[in-house]
Structure formats: C-alpha cells, structure tokens
Amino acid sequence: MKFLVTGGGGYIGSILVEMILDAGHSVDVFDRFYFGDAKFVRLAAEGKPLRLIRGDMRAISVSVVQGHDVVVDLAGLSNDPSADLSSRLTEEINYSAAIRLAHLAREAGVPRLVYASSCSIYGEADGAGVRNEDAELRPVSLYAKVKARVDTELRAMASPSFIVTTLRNATVYGVSSRMRFDLVVNMMTLHAFRDRRIFILGGGHQWRPLVHLKDVSQAFLLAAEAPASVVNGQAFNIGDNDQNYEVITIAGRVAALVPNTQIERVPDDRDKRSYRVGFDKAKNALGFKPQFSVDDGIRETLNALQTGLVEESIKTRTVEYYRYLIDAEQIVKSLSIDGSVI
C-alpha cells in the first residue's frame, strides 16, 4: 500500500513511518519538519520507498493527497499547552486543516483515512468508572475540545467508499528521534535522571492511561490494514487496561527504577483532566495487544539519556519550542527590509 502520513516528522510519525516501511509499504511524509528531517533523509538515501514533502497542513493540495491508499493524519499542535498558545492557530491547524484534509482525501478517491485522536477527549471523570468508546465526551482543554469535534465529524463522513477510523490514543511514552520530554513518563524520567527529583502537581491523584510509542504506531498499521467492516466509522481507544495509573503512581514507578529519586508534591489547583480508559474494543476487533510496559519505557528513556542517544533541548519541550519559533518570526519580520534581514 501507499501511505501519506501528515505530521509524519513528529514524535509518533518518526516511529510509525519506519514501521510502515518495514511492513513493505511506501510512504509520503508531509510535514513542516520543525524538528528536523535527518532520519528521513537517511532512510531515503538507503533506497527506502519514502518521499518527503515539506508544507503547511493549512495549504495542503489535492495533488499531494491523491494516489494514496491510506492517509494517516498525525498533524497538529500536539498537546494542551501548545494548543493554548493561540486559539486561532489551534482552530486553523487542529480543526479546519484536519477536516479539509479528509474532504480532499475523499474527493481524490483515497479509500481510507486513519485519524490520530486522543483519550483526552473523555475529559473530567465522573466517578471511578472506566471510559469506553461509547462514553460521553467531556473534554476540558481547548486541545481536547477540538480533538473531540474532529473525531466526531470525521466518523460521520464514513461511507462504503471512504473508510474512516479514529484512534483515541492514551498518553504516549518512549524514545523517538523527535524526542518529547513534555509527556508524563518521559518528563518524570528526565527529571529523575537529571535532578533525582520529581515534582507532582495537583495532588497526583488524577488518572492517566498510558501507551508505548511503538505500540501506538502498531495500532495505526492494524487500523490501516483491517477489513472495512471492522473499522469503518469506528473509534478505538489505544492503550492497555493495565496501564491506567494515577500520576503519583507513575512517579513511584520512575523513582523505583532511578535510585535516590525524591518525589515532592507541590500545592496546586486540582487537575480536572482525569480519566481511566478501557481498551477491550481494540484488542477484540483489531487484535491490538501492547508489547511494552511503563517500566519498559522508563528503562528505555533512562538508557537513551545515559548513552546520549537523546538529549534534552528546547526542541524536546514542544510549547517552549513553538514560543521560540513565534518570537523568532516576529523578530525577523521587525528587522526585515524588502524581505531580507541582512
């Protein structure tokens, strides 16, 4: 099959694209490549059936979309803080561009779309119940509210000739060439490695469902290859029933694996984003079975830090990097004369 992966240069995409290639498919990667493209340039130089297309999701053309068997949409501002930077950009990129891409794919005759949704759309928990795919959506943040709208609207576009699936991913952890240290397991592991100290905000009793980066990437492949009768118009929670944890418990797992790490609770407002999620549907319908545990992810990230495979930088903290790019753009604009800085 021929895949188009939008946002393929990001945290998940950097792993998913390689897995798609390893499965014998070809891939076009559409991205702004804010975080670099060295891995993809190397893969292409090795003769892999891979093409890089640098562009903005808000202006993606039908010529980019047509000719593919599957479009996987990973693009967008990638978490709550980055979405809060600008409500306008969040609406343009995370909502309007996602809906527009789906319409372009349908009009171009692409038979299948798989969209990266989020378990954050379940929002504030009402009691201790587990949230399955038919649960009420109660998103709290702007990021989650937009994800919920797109998730709902895309599935309504499904038809016999246009197979649409949304994957509601748990909070991801693990090592990527586009590393992120603004995700709870990765961030705690970094702080334990660097400072031997983990700070817990909001009491630490908020629930988070977790999933390893390679497992969530495998779920996208399963959804892309599954029979239409199984996935068309369907949403699937992607994670592991055994990996619903309170934040304080996640900190405890990290501290157990990084010697001499202290856990400190910092007084703060209660975090309303708290949800336990059920994952039986993906297991039963897709055959999805996570292979990695939270402890695996902690060890993997710790080893990558110890060996220098990954390093902390502004690019590993998404919202801080976006702010840097926005500020740099304003500086360049203020200094430019006739389109040139120098």
C-alpha positions as CSV (number, residue, x, y, z in Angstrom):
1,M,0.0,0.0,0.0
2,K,1.0,3.6,-0.5
3,F,0.6,5.8,2.7
4,L,0.5,9.5,3.2
5,V,1.4,10.4,6.7
6,T,0.7,14.1,7.6
7,G,2.7,15.3,10.6
8,G,5.0,12.4,10.0
9,G,8.0,14.2,11.2
10,G,6.7,14.3,14.8
11,Y,7.1,12.2,17.8
12,I,4.8,9.3,16.7
13,G,5.4,9.8,13.0
14,S,9.1,9.3,13.3
15,I,8.5,5.8,14.6
16,L,5.3,5.0,12.5
17,V,6.9,5.9,9.2
18,E,9.8,3.4,9.7
19,M,7.3,0.7,10.8
20,I,5.2,1.3,7.7
21,L,8.4,0.9,5.6
22,D,9.4,-2.3,7.5
23,A,5.9,-3.7,6.7
24,G,6.7,-3.4,3.0
25,H,4.7,-0.3,2.2
26,S,5.7,3.0,0.6
27,V,5.3,6.4,2.4
28,D,5.0,10.0,1.6
29,V,5.7,12.2,4.7
30,F,4.1,15.6,4.7
31,D,5.3,17.9,7.5
32,R,6.8,21.3,8.2
33,F,9.8,19.4,9.7
34,Y,10.2,21.9,12.6
35,F,12.1,19.2,14.4
36,G,14.3,18.2,11.6
37,D,14.3,15.6,8.8
38,A,17.7,13.9,9.1
39,K,16.2,10.5,9.9
40,F,14.0,10.5,6.8
41,V,16.8,11.8,4.5
42,R,18.9,8.9,5.7
43,L,16.1,6.4,5.0
44,A,15.5,7.8,1.6
45,A,19.3,7.6,0.9
46,E,19.2,3.9,1.8
47,G,16.7,3.4,-1.0
48,K,13.6,3.1,1.1
49,P,10.3,3.9,-0.8
50,L,10.0,7.2,1.0
51,R,9.3,10.8,-0.2
52,L,9.5,14.0,1.9
53,I,7.0,16.8,1.2
54,R,7.6,20.0,3.2
55,G,4.4,22.0,3.6
56,D,1.8,23.5,5.8
57,M,-1.3,21.5,6.6
58,R,-3.5,24.6,6.1
59,A,-2.5,24.7,2.5
60,I,-2.0,21.0,1.5
61,S,-3.1,20.4,-2.1
62,V,-5.2,17.7,-3.6
63,S,-2.1,16.8,-5.7
64,V,-0.3,15.8,-2.5
65,V,-3.2,13.6,-1.3
66,Q,-4.2,11.8,-4.5
67,G,-2.8,8.4,-5.4
68,H,-2.6,7.0,-1.9
69,D,-4.3,4.0,-0.4
70,V,-4.2,5.3,3.2
71,V,-3.9,8.8,4.7
72,V,-2.8,8.8,8.3
73,D,-3.4,12.2,9.9
74,L,-1.0,12.9,12.8
75,A,-0.6,16.6,12.1
76,G,-1.4,19.4,14.6
77,L,-0.4,21.3,17.7
78,S,0.4,18.3,19.8
79,N,-0.7,18.9,23.4
80,D,-2.8,21.1,25.7
81,P,-0.2,23.9,26.4
82,S,0.8,24.2,22.7
83,A,-2.9,24.5,21.7
84,D,-3.4,27.2,24.4
85,L,-0.7,29.3,22.7
86,S,-3.2,30.5,20.2
87,S,-6.8,29.6,19.9
88,R,-6.7,30.9,16.3
89,L,-3.9,28.6,15.3
90,T,-5.5,25.6,17.1
91,E,-8.7,26.1,15.2
92,E,-6.9,26.6,11.9
93,I,-4.4,23.7,12.2
94,N,-6.1,21.1,14.5
95,Y,-9.6,21.6,13.3
96,S,-10.0,23.2,9.9
97,A,-7.0,21.6,8.3
98,A,-7.9,18.2,9.6
99,I,-11.5,18.4,8.2
100,R,-10.2,19.9,5.0
101,L,-7.7,17.0,4.6
102,A,-10.5,14.5,5.0
103,H,-12.6,16.2,2.3
104,L,-9.6,16.3,-0.1
105,A,-8.9,12.6,0.5
106,R,-12.5,11.7,-0.2
107,E,-12.6,13.9,-3.3
108,A,-9.3,12.4,-4.5
109,G,-10.6,8.9,-4.2
110,V,-8.4,7.9,-1.3
111,P,-10.2,4.9,0.2
112,R,-9.0,5.1,3.8
113,L,-8.3,7.7,6.5
114,V,-6.9,7.0,9.9
115,Y,-7.0,10.0,12.3
116,A,-5.0,10.4,15.5
117,S,-7.5,11.3,18.2
118,S,-6.9,11.3,21.9
119,C,-8.2,9.8,25.1
120,S,-8.1,13.4,26.5
121,I,-11.5,13.9,24.8
122,Y,-13.0,12.0,27.7
123,G,-12.0,14.8,30.0
124,E,-13.1,15.1,33.6
125,A,-14.0,11.7,35.1
126,D,-17.4,11.4,36.7
127,G,-16.6,8.8,39.4
128,A,-14.2,5.9,39.1
129,G,-15.7,4.3,36.0
130,V,-13.7,3.3,33.0
131,R,-14.4,5.2,29.8
132,N,-15.2,3.1,26.8
133,E,-15.7,4.4,23.2
134,D,-19.4,5.0,23.7
135,A,-18.8,7.1,26.9
136,E,-19.9,10.8,26.9
137,L,-17.1,13.1,25.7
138,R,-16.3,15.7,28.3
139,P,-13.2,17.5,27.1
140,V,-11.7,20.1,29.4
141,S,-8.9,21.8,27.4
142,L,-9.1,23.6,24.0
143,Y,-6.9,20.8,22.6
144,A,-9.2,18.1,23.7
145,K,-12.4,20.0,22.7
146,V,-11.0,20.4,19.1
147,K,-10.0,16.7,19.0
148,A,-13.5,15.7,20.1
149,R,-15.1,17.8,17.3
150,V,-12.8,16.4,14.6
151,D,-13.2,12.8,15.9
152,T,-17.0,13.1,15.7
153,E,-17.2,14.9,12.4
154,L,-14.7,12.6,10.6
155,R,-16.5,9.4,11.6
156,A,-19.7,11.0,10.2
157,M,-18.0,11.2,6.8
158,A,-17.5,7.4,6.6
159,S,-19.1,5.6,3.7
160,P,-18.6,2.4,1.8
161,S,-16.1,4.2,-0.5
162,F,-14.4,6.2,2.2
163,I,-13.3,4.2,5.3
164,V,-12.7,6.5,8.3
165,T,-11.2,5.3,11.6
166,T,-10.2,7.4,14.6
167,L,-7.7,6.2,17.2
168,R,-8.1,7.7,20.6
169,N,-4.5,7.4,21.9
170,A,-3.6,7.2,25.5
171,T,-0.7,9.4,26.7
172,V,2.3,8.1,24.9
173,Y,5.8,7.4,26.2
174,G,9.1,6.1,24.9
175,V,12.1,7.1,22.8
176,S,11.8,8.8,19.4
177,S,14.2,10.6,17.1
178,R,11.9,13.5,17.6
179,M,12.0,13.2,21.4
180,R,9.5,14.7,23.7
181,F,10.1,15.5,27.4
182,D,6.7,17.1,27.9
183,L,4.9,13.8,28.2
184,V,4.4,12.5,31.8
185,V,6.6,9.3,31.8
186,N,9.3,10.8,29.7
187,M,9.3,14.0,31.7
188,M,9.5,12.3,35.0
189,T,12.3,10.0,33.8
190,L,14.3,13.0,32.6
191,H,13.8,14.9,36.0
192,A,14.8,11.8,37.9
193,F,17.9,11.3,35.8
194,R,18.9,14.9,35.8
195,D,17.8,16.1,39.3
196,R,16.9,13.0,41.2
197,R,13.7,14.8,42.0
198,I,10.1,14.6,40.6
199,F,7.5,17.3,41.3
200,I,3.9,16.3,41.4
201,L,1.2,19.0,40.8
202,G,-2.5,18.9,41.6
203,G,-2.3,16.2,44.3
204,G,-1.2,13.4,41.9
205,H,-4.4,11.5,42.1
206,Q,-5.5,12.4,38.5
207,W,-5.7,9.3,36.3
208,R,-3.8,8.9,33.1
209,P,-4.0,6.0,30.6
210,L,-0.6,5.2,29.0
211,V,0.8,3.5,25.9
212,H,4.2,3.0,24.5
213,L,5.2,4.8,21.3
214,K,5.8,1.6,19.3
215,D,2.5,0.1,20.5
216,V,0.5,3.1,19.3
217,S,2.3,3.0,16.0
218,Q,1.4,-0.6,15.6
219,A,-2.2,0.3,16.2
220,F,-2.1,2.6,13.2
221,L,-0.9,-0.2,11.0
222,L,-3.5,-2.5,12.3
223,A,-6.3,0.0,11.6
224,A,-4.9,0.7,8.1
225,E,-4.9,-3.0,7.2
226,A,-8.1,-4.1,8.9
227,P,-11.2,-5.1,7.0
228,A,-13.5,-2.1,6.3
229,S,-16.4,-3.9,8.1
230,V,-14.3,-3.8,11.3
231,V,-13.1,-0.2,11.3
232,N,-15.3,2.0,9.1
233,G,-16.8,4.8,11.1
234,Q,-15.3,3.4,14.3
235,A,-13.3,4.9,17.2
236,F,-10.9,2.8,19.1
237,N,-9.2,3.6,22.4
238,I,-5.5,2.7,22.0
239,G,-3.7,1.7,25.2
240,D,-3.7,-1.1,27.8
241,N,-6.2,-1.8,30.6
242,D,-3.2,-2.5,32.9
243,Q,-1.7,0.9,32.2
244,N,-4.3,3.2,33.8
245,Y,-2.3,5.0,36.5
246,E,-2.6,7.8,38.9
247,V,0.1,10.4,38.3
248,I,1.6,9.7,41.8
249,T,1.9,6.0,40.9
250,I,3.7,6.8,37.7
251,A,6.2,8.9,39.8
252,G,6.6,5.9,42.1
253,R,7.5,3.6,39.2
254,V,10.1,6.1,38.0
255,A,11.6,6.5,41.4
256,A,11.8,2.7,41.9
257,L,13.9,2.5,38.7
258,V,16.1,5.6,39.2
259,P,17.9,5.2,42.6
260,N,17.8,8.1,45.1
261,T,15.0,9.9,43.4
262,Q,12.7,12.0,45.7
263,I,9.1,12.7,45.0
264,E,7.7,16.1,46.1
265,R,4.1,17.2,46.0
266,V,3.6,20.8,45.0
267,P,0.3,22.6,46.1
268,D,-1.7,23.4,43.0
269,D,-5.3,23.5,41.7
270,R,-6.8,20.1,41.2
271,D,-6.2,18.9,37.7
272,K,-9.7,18.2,36.2
273,R,-8.2,16.1,33.4
274,S,-8.6,12.7,35.0
275,Y,-9.9,9.6,33.2
276,R,-9.5,5.8,33.3
277,V,-10.0,4.3,29.9
278,G,-11.0,0.8,28.7
279,F,-9.2,-0.8,25.7
280,D,-11.1,-4.0,25.1
281,K,-12.5,-2.9,21.7
282,A,-9.1,-2.5,20.0
283,K,-8.0,-5.8,21.5
284,N,-11.1,-7.7,20.3
285,A,-11.6,-6.0,16.9
286,L,-8.1,-5.2,15.8
287,G,-6.1,-7.8,17.7
288,F,-4.2,-5.0,19.3
289,K,-2.0,-6.2,22.2
290,P,0.5,-3.8,23.7
291,Q,4.0,-5.3,24.0
292,F,5.6,-2.7,26.3
293,S,5.0,-1.7,29.9
294,V,5.6,1.6,31.7
295,D,8.7,0.2,33.3
296,D,10.0,-0.7,29.8
297,G,9.5,2.9,28.7
298,I,11.3,4.3,31.8
299,R,14.2,2.0,31.3
300,E,14.4,2.8,27.6
301,T,14.3,6.5,28.2
302,L,16.8,6.3,31.0
303,N,19.2,4.3,28.9
304,A,18.8,6.8,26.0
305,L,19.7,9.6,28.3
306,Q,22.7,7.8,29.8
307,T,24.1,6.9,26.5
308,G,23.5,10.2,24.8
309,L,21.0,8.7,22.3
310,V,18.6,11.5,23.2
311,E,19.4,14.9,24.8
312,E,17.2,17.5,26.4
313,S,16.9,20.7,24.4
314,I,14.3,23.3,23.6
315,K,13.1,21.0,20.7
316,T,12.1,18.3,23.2
317,R,9.7,20.7,25.0
318,T,7.0,21.4,22.4
319,V,5.3,24.5,23.7
320,E,8.6,26.2,24.6
321,Y,9.9,25.5,21.1
322,Y,6.7,26.8,19.5
323,R,7.1,30.0,21.5
324,Y,10.7,30.3,20.4
325,L,9.6,30.0,16.7
326,I,6.8,32.5,17.1
327,D,9.1,35.0,18.8
328,A,11.8,34.4,16.2
329,E,9.3,35.0,13.4
330,Q,8.3,38.4,14.9
331,I,12.0,39.4,15.3
332,V,12.7,38.5,11.7
333,K,9.7,40.5,10.5
334,S,10.6,43.5,12.5
335,L,14.2,43.5,11.1
336,S,13.4,42.7,7.5
337,I,13.8,45.2,4.7
338,D,12.5,44.1,1.3
339,G,12.2,40.6,2.6
340,S,15.8,40.4,3.8
341,V,17.3,40.6,7.3
342,I,20.9,41.2,6.1
